[in-house]
Amino acid sequence: MLESHAGRFHDALATLGGVAAAATATRKTETLLEIVAGHRDKVLVFSRYRATLDEIEQSLAARGLSCALLHGGLDAEKKREALASFAATPACCSPRTWAPRD
């Protein structure tokens, strides 16, 4: 019986994971992008979760905007590359580059 419950739990968790993976940018991400689009200067965004950073990166890329990710999973060389990329980019985005959806 315990194995039956574990199997159903696993199936439900897999289904939930699939739904989460298929989800588009959340409202929080959309709001963040609206804020970022209003700045001409570089913007730093902090997140507790790497999955959130991945979502933000994908949302920016979908709008043709660049970003540099820096997180604890990067080795020293990748961190240096991310910092150099951020330093070398004149501005992360421009309000003329992207306009929020209605």
C-alpha positions as CSV (number, residue, x, y, z in Angstrom):
1,M,0.0,0.0,0.0
2,L,2.8,2.4,0.8
3,E,4.4,1.7,-2.6
4,S,1.1,2.5,-4.2
5,H,0.9,5.9,-2.5
6,A,4.6,6.6,-3.3
7,G,3.9,5.7,-7.0
8,R,0.9,8.1,-7.1
9,F,2.9,10.8,-5.4
10,H,5.7,10.4,-7.9
11,D,3.3,10.5,-10.8
12,A,1.6,13.6,-9.4
13,L,4.9,15.3,-8.8
14,A,6.1,14.5,-12.3
15,T,2.9,16.0,-13.7
16,L,3.3,19.1,-11.6
17,G,6.9,19.4,-12.8
18,G,5.8,19.2,-16.4
19,V,3.2,21.9,-15.9
20,A,5.8,24.1,-14.2
21,A,8.3,23.5,-17.0
22,A,5.8,24.4,-19.6
23,A,4.7,27.6,-17.9
24,T,5.7,30.9,-19.5
25,A,7.0,33.9,-17.6
26,T,5.2,34.6,-14.4
27,R,3.5,37.9,-13.6
28,K,6.4,38.7,-11.4
29,T,8.8,38.2,-14.3
30,E,6.6,40.4,-16.5
31,T,6.6,43.1,-13.9
32,L,10.3,42.9,-13.5
33,L,10.8,43.2,-17.2
34,E,8.5,46.3,-17.2
35,I,10.7,47.8,-14.5
36,V,14.0,46.9,-16.3
37,A,12.6,48.4,-19.6
38,G,12.1,51.7,-17.8
39,H,15.9,52.1,-17.0
40,R,18.6,53.2,-19.4
41,D,21.3,52.1,-17.0
42,K,22.4,48.6,-16.1
43,V,20.2,46.7,-13.7
44,L,21.2,44.1,-11.1
45,V,18.5,41.6,-10.2
46,F,18.9,39.3,-7.2
47,S,17.1,36.0,-6.8
48,R,17.1,33.3,-4.2
49,Y,16.5,30.6,-6.8
50,R,18.5,29.7,-9.8
51,A,15.4,28.5,-11.6
52,T,14.0,32.1,-11.3
53,L,17.2,33.4,-12.8
54,D,16.9,31.0,-15.7
55,E,13.3,32.2,-16.3
56,I,14.4,35.8,-16.2
57,E,17.3,35.1,-18.6
58,Q,14.9,33.3,-21.0
59,S,12.4,36.1,-20.9
60,L,15.1,38.7,-21.6
61,A,16.5,36.7,-24.4
62,A,13.0,36.3,-26.0
63,R,12.9,40.1,-26.1
64,G,16.4,40.4,-27.6
65,L,17.9,41.7,-24.3
66,S,21.2,40.5,-22.9
67,C,22.1,39.7,-19.4
68,A,25.0,38.2,-17.5
69,L,24.2,35.5,-14.9
70,L,26.2,35.1,-11.8
71,H,25.4,32.4,-9.3
72,G,27.1,30.0,-7.0
73,G,27.2,27.2,-9.5
74,L,29.7,28.9,-11.7
75,D,33.4,28.1,-11.5
76,A,35.8,31.0,-11.0
77,E,36.5,31.4,-14.7
78,K,32.8,31.6,-15.6
79,K,32.2,34.1,-12.8
80,R,35.0,36.3,-14.2
81,E,33.5,36.0,-17.7
82,A,30.0,37.0,-16.4
83,L,31.5,40.0,-14.6
84,A,33.5,41.0,-17.6
85,S,30.4,40.7,-19.8
86,F,28.4,42.9,-17.5
87,A,31.2,45.5,-17.3
88,A,31.6,45.5,-21.1
89,T,27.9,46.0,-21.9
90,P,27.1,49.7,-22.2
91,A,23.5,49.2,-21.1
92,C,21.4,46.1,-20.5
93,C,18.4,47.5,-22.3
94,S,16.7,50.6,-23.5
95,P,13.0,51.5,-23.1
96,R,13.0,51.8,-26.9
97,T,14.1,48.2,-27.3
98,W,11.2,46.6,-25.6
99,A,7.7,47.7,-24.6
100,P,5.6,45.8,-22.1
101,R,2.5,43.9,-23.4
102,D,-0.9,45.4,-22.9
